[in-house]
């Protein structure tokens, strides 16, 4: 075992006299050597501190992680626990190599190989060596939503994401941040990609809310030109009773949820809540704010959904961001 290795210390005090070759606590040691022994023991604790405080970042690529302990191990001690930072996101089963000893397979606590996205770039994870494998105890699953992509509008016709929907995640949270239309009274739409193309028909939307003057509900695929079946309606796209999104103001803000998009056994749905700056006439008692609860989906089949697109019913997206998060 290397010097300054807490893993080699014993819980029986008397056997620690020579348990660590870097720390002299032999019976009858010279008085002058005691300070050296105490400083060496401090170093041992510092090495262990670094293995647990996240200050070590892995190296490697292509699902083969590596790190240096600072102790120069020649074999991995059973029971060694580390907290380290991943330098890349895994795409499937992965290994961990400490001090060049050799690649050891990492496992989930249930004994399965890691799933894609369990370890994310620049995020910490904890692993315990059980004598055979590194068991990953804390990983992306435990850290809540993982930011996968940020779409930023700048006079954009559409904002598309075709890379975030992968097998690593079962649900997706889509965060709309002040998405502003270039054209007054337009509605924010969402389309999905399936079979390699963004679909332009067979959508259904149900929404209900209040636009500053009226409380309303809407169901179906088409009603008075307010919404068509060409997209999931996130906000209405007309003036008058439904109150379209205003080109001036705060735009559309809120959260949407996309559920099990890669499932091929049943239709997929979106639901959420948003607030938008409406074109309704205003007064001191009726601010230009619409609040909506939304549900919708594409009814063209059970094919996997592999992408999302946002656009306004008329004109470009002036500005705003849309963030895509993955959850397991």
Secondary structure by P-SEA (a helix, b strand, c coil): ccccccccccccccccccccccccccccccccaaaaaaaaaaaaaaaaaaaccccbbbbbcccbbbbbcccccccccccbbbbbbbcccccccbbbbcccccbbbbbcccccccccccccccbbbbbbbcccccccccccccccccccbbbbbcccccccccccccccccbbbbbbcccccccccbbbbbbbbccccccccbbbbbbccccccccccccccccccccccccccccccccccccccccccccccbbbbbccccccccccccccccccccccccccccccccccccccccccccccccbbbbbcccccccbbbbbbbbcc
